[in-house]
Amino acid sequence: MSDPSRASRQTAGRMMTRRAMLTDAARIAGAAVVTGILGTVVIRAIGGKGFLANANGPDTITLPFTYSTEKSAWLQAAIDAFQRGGATYNGKRILIVPDARGSVDALTRILSGELRPVVWSPASALELNQLQAGWDQSHVGAPILPSQKDLTPRSLVSSPLVLVAWQERAKLLTQKFGDLAWRSLHNALTLGKGWAEIPGGSESWGLVKFGQTRPDRSNSGVLTLALLAQAVAGPDHPLTVAAARDTAYVEFMRGMEDAVTQFGASSGSFLDCALSRGPAGFDVISTYEHLALAALSANTGRALTLSYPNPTMLSDHPYAILQGASEEQTGAAKQLRDFLLSAEQQKRALAYGFRPVDANIHLTDGGIAGDLFAKAIPGAQVSLQSAVAPAPDGDVVNALIDGWTQFYQDRPITPGC
């Protein structure tokens, strides 16, 4: 068996170079313009490293905040409310500098030193686990995540991984295989004659087709791989590097991934893009619950169905204050965190399909305009019935991605997705 630490080093190295030369690098090294109640302020990165310093001298604390794109709408509205309230710390105004980007892109740039936010909120603890594993290899004894209790990462909201399928085809698959669990779906995807072997299906529909994002670019793709590995390992067995390299898992994973003709690059854009292609493009798609709720509530005339795999895994959107921030930036970051965890902002997250972490907030709260959980969307689970698998360690995630790239690194991406 190959050395697990070697695979992790290879993955960390690949993450430190992958997409490092994308066109938006100029944006990081250049100037960011922020407009709000403080007026228009030009903030320049120090040494091209993407670390934004205080912009308004002794009266302002600048807080660079990088977060995953799929929660941009909720966070931007919350940040605007925070700034309008004239938030201060130690008598100084707090200026949030928002930076919405994909979780894997941010991970790559933080590990390389190109991006140094004070706060990072990726889509999942999976990326934090990868960050810690990759950082520790080159910064021995200097962890990037603080150990103090009041600075440990905290989840802001959550969204479980779900499956979206065309209603007619989901019905036929369920009649044939009993459900849309991972093993049932695997059985459907590996049928030699595809839909011709499923009662009610048509030979013209071809093979059963699965849709997901690339796990080397997108968190929902990583969650999908982790759940495939969990399905093979069993619910009572935490994932290990050995499980990620197990022959049974690799064969199972390949049966699923071979059914993906084109992968998506971003969770936020992939679902709408895939649905626009109709069932000719994909029969079943893995995505986040909040994106699925938005799509199913849009009244576009699409006959879709929502199901929850068992187990599922949460995209838990942790809020992590990184080492290296000043005392005032750390204090300001804690103040923003507490604001985002306040009952008002947690309730507002319901309108974007996120599950609040505040247990006192009911998902069908009648006082929240646009609450997606209150719209009685078929298949939506207000009370999550599936078991939730724990997020695997960073080395396990690296091994899962390494195993996937051996076979699918050159597989095309769905155009525009």
ABEGO torsion letter per residue (X at the ends): XBBAAAAAAAAAAAAAABGAABAAAAAAABBBBBBBAAEBBBBBBBGGAGBBBBAAEAABBBBBBBBBAAAAAAAAAAAAAAAAAGBBBGGBBBBBBBBBBBAAAAAAAAAAGABBBABBBBABAAAAAAAAAAAAAABBGBBABBABAAABBBBABBBBBBBBBBAAAAAAAAAAAGBABAAAAAAAAABAAEAAABBGBBAAAEBBBBBBBBAAABAAAAAAAAAAAAAAAEAABBBBAAAAABAAAAAAAAAAAAABABBBABAAAAAAAAAAAEAAABABBBBBAAAAAAAAAAGAGBBBBBBBBOBBBBBAGBBBBBBGBBAAAAAAAAAAAAAAABAAAAAAAAAAGBBBABAABBAABAABBGBAAAAGBBGBBABBABBBBBBBBAAAAAAAAAAAAAAAAABBBBBGX
